[in-house]
């Protein structure tokens, strides 16, 4: 707990130094309200926030969003709980873990947008491995304990009647760390998402399991806020969700802009990697992005501290639900 608190204070301090502390000011007419947003992984599923910002949709909704990258869901969630950031684009694993481990209602996070409700990871392995049984006694890399890739791996292993008694799980520290680990042969495989899956395929590694094709319902990505923040900033949160939904729509309908934006934030220019990233997510990002009960339940099942809780404890769908009911989403999509 001490380490988490230190991380939270460090991240909050970094944001404050950049003028990006959590917002508490009231918006004046004709001005943009400053808010802060963190994204936590160098992966293509983070694209909705990037497109919402670079496409000008947050500004269209009256928000001046200061967006920052922090490595890993646990660090990002620590910053949210500490009050160092307003919005966090993060997997459901972080929301469920943090929510299940707090008794302080003012520190309880909730998912207000369910961007991806199924596992879109791939289990990439050394070419010599052609079956799940061959993973027994071997090591598989994840980024960090408590992250979505770990929970997704455990869900997959359980489906295959395997556990961490059969397969060793190694933390690589980051996506880049896991890529280096599998390339160096220190692990038989790893859990990755695009564009890193495409990078590894280009380097001769194989896809042992494509979680999307296995139809594993899993809350892989969303936007989280503190429940208390959502209650006290309802108008602002609704406007943030509007801009975010517009970002999702832009991704789906404007491949050129989507790939240009992903290339900017992921620092890639390779056409194969960008095509793979776009094709993977254009139909996966939810049109009506509510975190589904089934997807969150899968996260609960993989989180020991959350046993006995229900998806409703971690979801606040009122903003997306209202925007759908009011016709905003239909207006954005034109149908």
C-alpha positions, 0 to 999 in steps of 0.5 A: 500500500505504501508503494501505491501511495508513493506512486499516486503522489508522484504522478499527482505531483507530475500532473501538478507541475504540468498544470494538470492537477485534478479540476475543481473550478467552475466553468465560466461562460465562453471559457473551456473548463480544464480537466485532466486525463491519463492513458496507461498503455502504449496500445491501439485500444487507447485511440478513442481518447487520442482522437477525441483530443486531437479531433477537437471534440473535447474542446467542442464540448467546452473542455480543455483536456490535459492528457498524460501517459502513465505506464500501467493501470495500477499507477494510473488508478493510484493517481485517480484515487489520490485525486491527482487526475479527473479521468482515467482511460483504463481496463476494468481490472483496475476499477474492480481491484481498487473498488473492492479494496476500498471502504472509503466511498470518496475513493471509489472508482466507477467505469462511466464508459465501456469502450471494449467489452471483450478480450482483444489480446493475443497470446504470442509464442515462440514458433516452436510452441503449437499447442496450449499443452506445450506451455506447461512448465514454461513462462508467459509474460504480462506487463504488471500484476493487476493489469488487464493482460494478467486477468485475461491470461488467467481467464484463458488458462482457466478455460484451458484447465490450466493455472499458474501452477502449470504456467509461470507468469512473469512481469515484464514491467511494461509492454516494451519489457514483455516484447524484449523478454519474449525476444530474448527467449526468457519467456515462451510467450506473452499477452499482447494487443495490437500493434505489438502483435503485428510487430511480433508476427513480423519477427516470426512469433506465432499467435497461439490464441486470439482472444477476440475469436474465442469470444471472451467477454472481458472489460478490457477498456473504459473510462473511470472516474471517482463516483464522488466526482461523477456525482458532483460534476454531472454536467462536465462528465456528460460533456466529457463522455460526449467528446469521447463518443465522438472520438470513437465515431471518428475512429470508425469512419476515418481510417486515415485520421485514426491511423495518423493519430495512432502513429503519433501516440505510438510512434509507429509508421509501419503500414502493416502495424497501423492497418492491423491496429485499425482493423482490429478495433474499428468494429470492437469499440462500442457504438453505445459504450456501456460496460456490460455486466458479463464483461465486468463479471469476468473481471470480478471472477478473476479478482480475489478481493472482489468475490461476492460483489456484483458488476453494478458496484463498479459501473455508472452507465447513467451518462452513456444511457442518457446520451443514447436516450436523448438521441445524441449517439444517433445524431453522431452516427447519423442513424 
